[in-house]
Amino acid sequence: SLTPKQILDNLSIPLIGIIPDSESVTRAANIGEPVVYDHKSAAGNAYADTVARYLGDSVPYTLLHEGPRSIRSRLFGSKRVHLHDE
């Protein structure tokens, strides 16, 4: 799989959002409700953040980590990062 930076380099267009693969998307589709209404899901929050960026707000990107994180990372680390200079 490609990193966000590799995708940006290949497409040469600005990034406005990263939507994670999530079961909440399937669940929302099955009940006929937009996933953006699910404020507990990573996908719902990512869609909301993407819309906010599209509308001009400065919202940091959220990166989802695969696998377990260390205790230090959980206590002091942040999942919200800037992927490019603003």
Steps between C-alpha positions, in 0.01 A plus 500: 500500500612855430567763763312831483824670387544250214142557388550878508821469298332278239183705458647849534178632654433637849384258768177590678430177686591145588200273557589175677349168404241429766213266582304810603467595132334167419279524810392854410421395141291207623283721720484780244672761714811698397811384687584864578220487760694232691723721715655196668638353177835591350345515152221733614749737660728484195211600270410790732863615507523477120190714455636755747827520302306535174312793655829667593556399862848399614451150642798270571499157339435193709718199432375161610765263631500134409575258780576564865659824616750530781397637839720807442332560164153466652581739784702765318442440130247674284309350210436842346781622279560744217588307184626804308607855563220752522 
